[in-house]
């Protein structure tokens, strides 16, 4: 248990919150705040700070509700807090079923706190995009050093600063510039994480212990069509594939990437596959729209098929 003042709240609020992510699925924690009506303004300020603190912790979702009861100029406010873990797991299963994906959507989370409940990835890989495919089956965290074999992925994830991009220091970038695949002047326009984090956590969305910052989907053309229709507004992207992750994180936008040759060679991404990224902020509403999109496409498909068969 952590006292309210540790969360940046005023001492008067007397708020206690449980911050551990180990609550059982669907469990609920309630706590009371007592005070006079004159304290209402300070409680409002405290509540706003509490929401900001929750956002920083990224452990809880915004399932917060308030019930107020007044009695003799005193009142009690009860905060109900429910973890989002089960919700995003359910969304992971639903996305895979709706799109009929070969592999599950991947949860990608960024943090500066050591994820003690998650195991460390201890293999050497040629690039960070390989982690996506490893995460189809397992949850793990990575560090800056784990991404170092790919200069481009290190750049998009914020581990390499723009000032550090040079042909001498970055062999991958040197190769691409020398082969005229990319120009050195192109890099300032490549999306990269606007915040530096110490750890990146990967997991199947349906099994992730944390709420994702970005959800990554490997899909075929028809599945990408459904994602595009459900998204409404998307950004189509190309090389490098991994830049779709910082785009979703920074801009809260949904992207579909055609991929890049280095990503396809290093991961085995099939010739007919694309990569989509969905930000945490849009995940719930996206799945709602995806349900309707799939239903509508099925109805149209059946009607058009019947028309063709009867002609």
C-alpha positions as CSV (number, residue, x, y, z in Angstrom):
1,X,0.0,0.0,0.0
2,X,1.2,3.5,-0.9
3,X,-0.1,6.6,0.8
4,X,-1.7,9.3,-1.2
5,X,1.0,11.8,-0.7
6,X,3.5,9.4,-2.3
7,X,1.3,9.6,-5.4
8,X,1.6,13.4,-5.5
9,X,-1.7,13.9,-3.6
10,X,-2.5,16.3,-0.8
11,X,-2.3,14.9,2.6
12,X,-5.9,15.9,3.3
13,X,-7.2,13.5,0.7
14,X,-6.2,10.5,2.8
15,X,-6.1,8.3,-0.3
16,X,-4.7,4.9,-0.3
17,X,-4.0,3.1,-3.5
18,X,-2.7,-0.3,-4.3
19,X,-0.1,-0.1,-7.1
20,X,1.0,-3.7,-7.4
21,X,0.0,-5.3,-10.7
22,X,-0.5,-8.7,-9.0
23,X,-4.2,-8.4,-8.3
24,X,-6.3,-11.3,-9.4
25,X,-8.2,-10.8,-12.7
26,X,-11.3,-8.7,-12.2
27,X,-10.6,-7.9,-8.6
28,X,-11.5,-4.6,-7.1
29,X,-10.0,-2.3,-4.5
30,X,-12.0,0.4,-2.8
31,X,-10.9,3.1,-0.5
32,X,-12.5,6.1,1.1
33,X,-11.7,9.8,1.3
34,X,-13.3,11.7,4.1
35,X,-13.5,15.4,4.6
36,X,-15.7,18.5,4.7
37,X,-17.4,20.2,1.8
38,X,-14.9,23.0,2.1
39,X,-12.2,20.5,1.0
40,X,-13.9,19.8,-2.3
41,X,-11.5,22.0,-4.3
42,X,-8.5,20.3,-2.9
43,X,-10.0,16.9,-3.6
44,X,-10.6,17.9,-7.2
45,X,-6.9,18.9,-7.5
46,X,-5.9,15.7,-5.8
47,X,-8.0,13.6,-8.1
48,X,-6.4,15.2,-11.2
49,X,-3.0,14.5,-9.7
50,X,-4.1,11.0,-9.0
51,X,-5.0,10.5,-12.7
52,X,-1.7,11.9,-13.8
53,X,0.1,9.6,-11.4
54,X,-1.9,6.6,-12.8
55,X,-0.7,7.6,-16.3
56,X,2.9,7.7,-15.2
57,X,2.6,4.3,-13.5
58,X,0.9,2.8,-16.5
59,X,-0.3,0.0,-14.3
60,X,-4.0,0.9,-14.0
61,X,-6.5,1.8,-16.7
62,X,-8.9,4.7,-16.4
63,X,-11.7,2.5,-15.0
64,X,-12.4,5.0,-12.2
65,X,-15.7,6.0,-10.9
66,X,-16.8,8.2,-8.0
67,X,-19.9,7.9,-5.8
68,X,-20.7,10.7,-3.4
69,X,-22.9,10.7,-0.4
70,X,-23.5,13.7,1.9
71,X,-24.4,13.5,5.5
72,X,-24.2,16.3,8.0
73,X,-21.8,18.4,5.9
74,X,-19.5,15.5,5.5
75,X,-19.1,13.3,2.5
76,X,-17.2,10.2,1.5
77,X,-15.8,9.5,-2.0
78,X,-15.1,6.0,-3.0
79,X,-12.7,5.3,-5.8
80,X,-13.1,2.0,-7.5
81,X,-10.0,0.8,-9.4
82,X,-9.9,-2.2,-11.7
83,X,-7.0,-3.5,-13.5
84,X,-7.0,-3.3,-17.3
85,X,-5.0,-6.5,-17.7
86,X,-7.9,-8.8,-18.4
87,X,-9.5,-6.2,-20.8
88,X,-6.5,-5.9,-23.1
89,X,-6.0,-9.7,-23.0
90,X,-9.6,-10.1,-24.2
91,X,-9.1,-7.6,-26.9
92,X,-6.0,-9.5,-28.1
93,X,-8.1,-12.7,-28.5
94,X,-10.8,-10.8,-30.2
95,X,-8.5,-9.0,-32.7
96,X,-7.0,-12.4,-33.6
97,X,-10.4,-14.0,-34.1
98,X,-11.9,-11.1,-36.0
99,X,-9.0,-10.8,-38.4
100,X,-8.3,-14.6,-38.5
101,X,-4.6,-13.8,-37.9
102,X,-2.0,-16.5,-38.2
103,X,-0.2,-15.1,-35.2
104,X,-1.4,-13.1,-32.2
105,X,-1.2,-9.3,-31.9
106,X,1.9,-8.2,-30.0
107,X,1.9,-5.9,-27.0
108,X,4.8,-3.5,-26.9
109,X,5.4,-1.5,-23.6
110,X,8.0,1.0,-22.8
111,X,9.2,1.7,-19.2
112,X,12.0,3.1,-17.2
113,X,11.3,0.8,-14.3
114,X,12.9,-2.6,-14.1
115,X,10.0,-5.0,-15.0
116,X,10.8,-7.5,-12.3
117,X,7.8,-9.7,-13.1
118,X,9.0,-10.2,-16.7
119,X,12.0,-12.3,-17.7
120,X,14.9,-10.8,-19.6
121,X,15.6,-11.8,-23.2
122,X,19.0,-13.3,-23.3
123,X,19.6,-14.2,-27.0
124,X,21.5,-12.1,-29.6
125,X,19.3,-11.0,-32.5
126,X,20.3,-9.1,-35.7
127,X,17.6,-6.5,-35.2
128,X,14.9,-5.3,-32.9
129,X,12.1,-6.4,-35.3
130,X,13.1,-10.0,-34.6
131,X,11.6,-9.4,-31.1
132,X,8.1,-9.1,-32.6
133,X,8.3,-12.7,-33.9
134,X,9.8,-14.0,-30.7
135,X,6.9,-12.4,-28.8
136,X,4.3,-14.4,-30.7
137,X,5.0,-17.1,-28.1
138,X,6.5,-15.5,-25.1
139,X,6.7,-12.4,-22.8
140,X,10.1,-10.8,-22.2
141,X,11.9,-7.5,-21.8
142,X,14.8,-6.0,-23.6
143,X,17.4,-3.3,-23.0
144,X,19.2,-0.8,-25.2
145,X,22.1,-3.2,-25.7
146,X,19.7,-5.9,-27.0
147,X,18.7,-3.5,-29.9
148,X,22.3,-2.4,-30.7
149,X,22.8,-4.8,-33.6
150,X,20.5,-2.7,-35.8
151,X,21.4,1.0,-36.0
152,X,18.1,1.9,-37.6
153,X,16.0,0.2,-35.0
154,X,18.1,1.8,-32.3
155,X,17.4,5.2,-33.9
156,X,13.7,4.7,-34.2
157,X,13.4,3.5,-30.6
158,X,15.3,6.5,-29.3
159,X,18.5,4.7,-28.3
160,X,20.6,6.5,-30.9
161,X,20.3,10.3,-31.1
162,X,20.1,12.1,-34.5
163,X,23.5,13.6,-33.7
164,X,25.0,10.1,-33.4
165,X,23.9,9.0,-36.9
166,X,27.0,8.8,-39.1
167,X,28.4,6.4,-41.7
168,X,31.4,5.5,-39.5
169,X,29.4,4.8,-36.3
170,X,26.4,3.1,-37.9
171,X,27.3,0.2,-40.3
172,X,23.6,-0.6,-41.2
173,X,23.0,3.0,-42.1
174,X,26.3,3.1,-44.0
175,X,25.2,0.1,-46.0
176,X,21.9,1.6,-46.9
177,X,23.4,5.0,-47.9
178,X,26.1,3.3,-50.0
179,X,23.5,1.2,-51.8
180,X,21.3,4.2,-52.3
181,X,18.5,2.5,-50.3
182,X,18.3,5.6,-48.1
183,X,20.0,8.9,-48.1
184,X,21.6,10.2,-44.9
185,X,19.4,13.3,-45.2
186,X,16.3,11.1,-44.9
187,X,16.9,10.3,-41.3
188,X,15.7,13.5,-39.7
189,X,12.2,12.7,-41.2
190,X,12.1,9.1,-39.9
191,X,9.7,8.8,-36.9
192,X,11.5,8.0,-33.7
193,X,10.4,7.7,-30.1
194,X,9.9,11.1,-28.5
195,X,10.8,9.7,-25.1
196,X,13.8,7.6,-24.1
197,X,13.0,4.4,-22.1
198,X,15.4,1.9,-20.5
199,X,13.3,-1.2,-21.2
200,X,11.0,-2.4,-23.9
201,X,8.6,-5.3,-23.1
202,X,7.2,-7.6,-25.7
203,X,4.4,-10.2,-25.3
204,X,1.4,-11.7,-27.0
205,X,-1.4,-9.2,-26.3
206,X,-3.6,-12.0,-25.0
207,X,-1.0,-12.9,-22.4
208,X,0.7,-9.6,-21.6
209,X,1.1,-8.7,-18.0
210,X,1.0,-5.0,-18.8
211,X,-1.2,-2.6,-20.7
212,X,0.5,-2.0,-24.1
213,X,1.7,1.3,-25.4
214,X,1.5,0.0,-28.9
215,X,-0.1,-3.1,-30.4
216,X,1.7,-4.6,-33.5
217,X,-0.2,-6.8,-35.9
218,X,1.4,-8.9,-38.7
219,X,-1.3,-9.2,-41.3
220,X,-2.0,-10.1,-45.0
221,X,-3.5,-7.7,-47.5
222,X,-7.1,-8.6,-46.8
223,X,-6.6,-8.2,-43.0
224,X,-4.9,-4.9,-43.6
225,X,-7.9,-3.8,-45.6
226,X,-10.1,-4.5,-42.6
227,X,-7.8,-2.7,-40.3
228,X,-7.7,0.3,-42.6
229,X,-11.5,0.4,-42.8
230,X,-11.9,0.1,-39.0
231,X,-9.3,2.7,-38.4
232,X,-10.9,5.3,-40.6
233,X,-7.7,7.4,-40.8
234,X,-4.4,5.6,-41.2
235,X,-0.9,6.4,-42.2
236,X,0.7,4.2,-44.7
237,X,4.4,3.8,-44.2
238,X,7.4,2.0,-45.7
239,X,11.1,1.8,-44.8
240,X,12.1,1.3,-42.1
241,X,9.2,-0.9,-40.8
242,X,10.0,-0.2,-37.2
243,X,9.2,3.5,-37.6
244,X,5.5,2.5,-37.4
245,X,6.0,1.9,-33.7
246,X,7.2,5.4,-32.7
247,X,4.5,6.9,-35.1
248,X,1.8,5.1,-33.2
249,X,3.3,6.0,-29.8
250,X,4.0,9.7,-30.6
251,X,1.0,10.5,-32.7
252,X,-1.7,8.2,-31.2
253,X,-2.3,7.2,-34.8
254,X,-2.9,3.8,-36.5
255,X,-0.3,2.9,-39.2
256,X,0.1,0.2,-41.8
257,X,3.6,-0.4,-43.1
258,X,4.5,-2.1,-46.3
259,X,7.7,-3.2,-44.5
260,X,11.3,-2.9,-45.6
261,X,13.7,-5.4,-47.1
262,X,16.0,-5.6,-44.0
263,X,12.9,-6.4,-41.9
264,X,11.8,-9.2,-44.3
265,X,15.2,-10.8,-44.6
266,X,16.0,-10.7,-40.9
267,X,12.6,-11.9,-39.6
268,X,11.2,-14.0,-42.4
269,X,8.2,-11.7,-42.9
270,X,6.4,-13.2,-45.9
271,X,6.1,-11.4,-49.2
272,X,2.4,-10.9,-48.8
273,X,2.5,-9.7,-45.2
274,X,2.3,-6.1,-43.8
275,X,2.7,-4.7,-40.3
276,X,0.1,-2.6,-38.6
277,X,0.5,-0.6,-35.3
278,X,-2.3,0.6,-33.0
279,X,-1.7,3.0,-30.1
280,X,-3.0,2.2,-26.7
281,X,-5.3,5.2,-26.7
282,X,-7.2,3.9,-29.7
283,X,-7.2,0.2,-28.9
284,X,-10.7,-0.2,-27.4
285,X,-12.5,2.0,-29.9
286,X,-10.6,0.4,-32.8
287,X,-11.8,-3.1,-31.8
288,X,-15.4,-1.8,-31.5
289,X,-15.2,-0.4,-35.1
290,X,-13.4,-3.6,-36.2
291,X,-16.4,-5.7,-35.1
292,X,-18.8,-3.7,-37.2
293,X,-16.3,-3.6,-40.1
294,X,-16.0,-7.4,-40.2
295,X,-19.7,-7.9,-39.8
296,X,-20.4,-5.5,-42.7
297,X,-17.7,-7.1,-44.9
298,X,-19.2,-10.5,-44.3
299,X,-22.7,-9.4,-45.2
300,X,-21.5,-7.7,-48.4
301,X,-19.4,-10.7,-49.3
302,X,-22.3,-13.1,-48.9
303,X,-24.6,-10.9,-50.9
304,X,-22.2,-10.4,-53.8
305,X,-21.4,-14.1,-53.8
306,X,-25.1,-14.9,-54.0
307,X,-25.5,-12.4,-56.9
308,X,-22.7,-14.0,-58.8
309,X,-24.1,-17.5,-58.3
310,X,-27.5,-16.5,-59.5
311,X,-26.4,-14.7,-62.6
